Amino acid sequence: MSLHPEGGPERRAALTVRIIEETGLTETVIARVVDSFYDRIRVDPVLGPIFAAHIADERWPAHLAQMRRFWSSVALMTGDYHGRPMPAHLPLPISGADFDHWLALFRDTVTAICTEAGAALLIDRAGRIAASLEMGIAVGRGQMLRRGERLSPAAAAEPVS
């Protein structure tokens, strides 16, 4: 039980219920999005090889479970995810164009599966996450991106240790 009437588990649960009612997003819908999206990623000619180099076939079930928790936390505010995505993404040989491609695949997936409101929420959150990861990776590589500047492919091969 929360000691503060506006905080704690009760507030989080109420927020989750409100989001579900407003967007149609549920744990089941999020699982379908995650599974469909990563099915597409794994066969994508641009992103598939990047993922294949870092996630062995036998690790995919655990990765998908982690991504379901992540998106549940991001979309439904469940608090189920407690990982640190930045360290996992820092060593990846990716560029701003790869983030754009990832977002396009994500947008296509969620618009095919979700309600309009659910897709809008997920697309907004994905855009914010991608921008944050891109900025963090740039900093990790010793780059300071100016407004409108993107993570360069040339820097992908030269991570800062």
C-alpha positions in Angstrom: 0.0 0.0 0.0 1.3 3.4 -0.9 1.7 6.0 1.8 1.3 8.9 -0.7 -2.1 9.1 -2.3 -0.6 10.3 -5.7 2.3 7.8 -5.9 3.3 4.2 -5.5 1.9 0.9 -6.9 -1.7 2.1 -6.9 -1.0 5.1 -9.0 1.1 3.0 -11.4 -1.7 0.4 -11.7 -4.3 3.1 -12.3 -2.1 4.7 -15.0 -1.7 1.3 -16.7 -5.4 0.7 -16.7 -6.0 4.2 -18.2 -3.4 3.6 -20.9 -5.0 0.3 -21.8 -8.4 1.8 -22.0 -7.2 4.8 -24.1 -5.0 2.9 -26.5 -6.1 -0.7 -26.6 -2.6 -1.8 -25.8 -2.4 -4.8 -23.6 0.4 -7.3 -22.6 -1.0 -9.5 -25.4 -0.9 -6.8 -28.0 2.6 -5.8 -26.9 3.8 -9.4 -27.1 2.4 -9.6 -30.7 4.1 -6.4 -31.6 7.5 -7.5 -30.2 7.3 -10.9 -31.8 6.2 -9.6 -35.2 8.7 -6.8 -35.2 11.7 -9.0 -34.3 10.6 -11.6 -36.9 10.9 -8.8 -39.4 14.2 -7.6 -38.0 15.8 -11.1 -38.2 15.2 -11.3 -41.9 15.8 -7.7 -42.7 18.9 -7.2 -45.0 20.1 -4.1 -43.1 19.3 -4.9 -39.5 19.2 -8.7 -39.5 23.0 -9.1 -39.7 23.6 -6.6 -36.9 21.3 -8.5 -34.6 22.6 -11.9 -35.8 26.1 -10.9 -34.8 25.0 -10.1 -31.2 22.2 -12.5 -30.5 22.7 -16.2 -31.0 19.7 -18.2 -32.1 19.4 -19.9 -28.7 19.3 -16.5 -27.0 16.3 -15.2 -29.0 13.6 -16.5 -26.7 15.2 -14.7 -23.7 15.7 -11.5 -25.8 12.1 -11.5 -26.9 10.9 -12.0 -23.3 13.2 -9.0 -22.2 11.8 -6.9 -25.1 8.2 -7.7 -24.0 9.0 -6.5 -20.5 10.8 -3.4 -21.9 7.9 -2.4 -24.1 5.3 -3.1 -21.4 7.2 -0.8 -19.1 7.6 1.9 -21.9 4.0 1.7 -23.1 1.9 0.6 -20.2 4.2 2.0 -17.4 4.2 -1.4 -15.7 7.7 -1.1 -14.3 8.5 -4.6 -15.4 11.8 -3.8 -17.0 14.9 -3.0 -15.0 17.6 -3.3 -17.6 20.2 -0.9 -18.9 19.8 -0.7 -22.7 22.6 1.8 -23.4 25.5 -0.5 -22.6 24.0 -3.2 -24.8 23.8 -0.8 -27.8 27.1 1.0 -27.4 29.3 -1.5 -29.2 26.9 -1.9 -32.2 28.1 -0.9 -35.6 25.1 1.4 -36.3 24.4 4.8 -37.7 21.6 7.3 -37.8 20.4 5.6 -41.0 20.1 2.3 -39.1 17.9 4.1 -36.5 15.7 5.5 -39.2 15.4 2.0 -40.8 14.6 0.5 -37.3 11.9 3.1 -36.8 10.4 2.6 -40.2 10.1 -1.2 -39.6 8.7 -0.5 -36.1 6.1 2.0 -37.4 5.0 -0.5 -40.1 4.6 -3.2 -37.5 2.7 -1.3 -34.9 0.3 0.3 -37.5 -0.5 -3.1 -38.8 -1.3 -4.5 -35.3 -2.4 -1.7 -33.0 -5.3 0.7 -32.8 -4.5 4.1 -34.0 -4.0 5.4 -30.5 -1.9 2.4 -29.5 0.3 2.8 -32.6 0.7 6.5 -32.0 1.9 5.9 -28.4 4.4 3.2 -29.4 5.7 5.2 -32.3 6.2 8.3 -30.1 8.0 6.3 -27.5 10.1 4.5 -30.1 11.2 7.8 -31.6 12.3 9.1 -28.2 14.1 5.9 -27.4 15.9 5.9 -30.7 17.0 9.5 -30.3 18.3 8.9 -26.8 20.2 5.8 -27.9 21.7 7.5 -30.9 22.8 10.4 -28.8 24.2 8.1 -26.1 26.1 6.0 -28.7 27.5 9.1 -30.3 28.8 10.3 -26.9 30.2 6.9 -26.2 32.1 7.1 -29.5 33.5 10.6 -28.6 31.1 12.4 -30.9 29.0 15.4 -30.0 26.0 15.6 -32.3 24.7 19.0 -33.1 21.0 19.7 -33.7 20.0 17.7 -36.8 23.3 15.9 -37.0 23.2 12.1 -37.1 25.4 9.3 -35.9 27.8 8.6 -38.7 28.6 5.2 -40.1 32.3 5.9 -40.1 32.3 6.3 -36.3 30.7 2.8 -36.0 34.0 1.1 -36.5 35.8 3.2 -34.0 34.2 2.9 -30.6 35.9 4.8 -27.7 37.1 2.4 -25.0 
